[in-house]
Amino acid sequence: MFTAKIHDKEGGRHEFDRAHWQDRLDLMRSRYHVPGAALAVLVDGEIHELVSGVLHRDTGVRVTADSVFQSGSIAKVYTATLVMQLVDSGELRLDTRVVDVLPDFSVADDEVTKTVTVGQLLSHTSGIGGEFTHDTGRGDDCLARYVEACAGVGQDCPPETIVSYCSTGYAILGRIVEVLTGQTWGDALRDRLLTPLGLEHSMTLPEEALRFRVAMSHVGELEDEPEPAPVWDMLPRSAGRLHPFAAQCSPSAGPESSLDRYVPTDR
């Protein structure tokens, strides 16, 4: 784990020990066989950017502070925010049943189909099988088709019994966002969150990520040095990634973003 090393200065401000943090980042990246990494630390309103390693082990392209990485399940935070915006505007309630918004929605358990709520999906307490990955293509209807395919998804546990991580539920929430906004999840994300926040290096499609210095996916066993993956993103569009890890395009798994766009600004 990282341990903080920030020295006190006069006036209550702090001095950032850049050499210490760079050494730590290099050490941890090497120890855990991470090809490349970027780190931003905010101290007294000043952003300190550190990078280490490469974006692609075969090409040797170095990581820079503006490199784009897949952000994975950070997209769930974005999706949850979009849902809560709809709650704040009165267009949705946390106790709204999914079938009240998506009349054709169903899962294998008839009772869950009838009763599961938006709040249960948000809080990972629906009990719906959480790792349902289904390739429904690259079209704008990929989430609608994904929800249709959920008809055969069973339960990992009964609703409201435990917290059970559920990517499936967040893909369903993404479809709810689409229906209520009249936009695709990616367009709603851009118009309602990314653009207002000034996140210019965050996107949801790989062709958008190629405008930037993008990290390649790597695969391998934890104890070995990873190799570049056969394709940049191995999950379907419906799986939901943000292409800030050069992130991918679905409401459960993520957009992409560069390091400087994750650090708080005056905005």
Secondary structure, 3 states (H helix, E strand, C coil): CCCCCEEECHHHCEEECHHHHHHHHHHHHHHCCCCEEEEEEEECCEEEEEEEEECCCCCCCECCCCCEEECCCHHHHHHHHHHHHHHHCCCCCCCCEHHHHCCCCCCCCHHHHHHCEHHHHHCCCCCECCCCCCCCCCCCCHHHHHHHHHHHCCECCCCCCCCCCCHHHHHHHHHHHHHHHCCCHHHHHHHHHHCCCCCCCCECCHHHHCCCCECCCEECCCCCCCEECCCCCCCCHHHCECECECCCCCCCECCEEEHHHCCCCCC
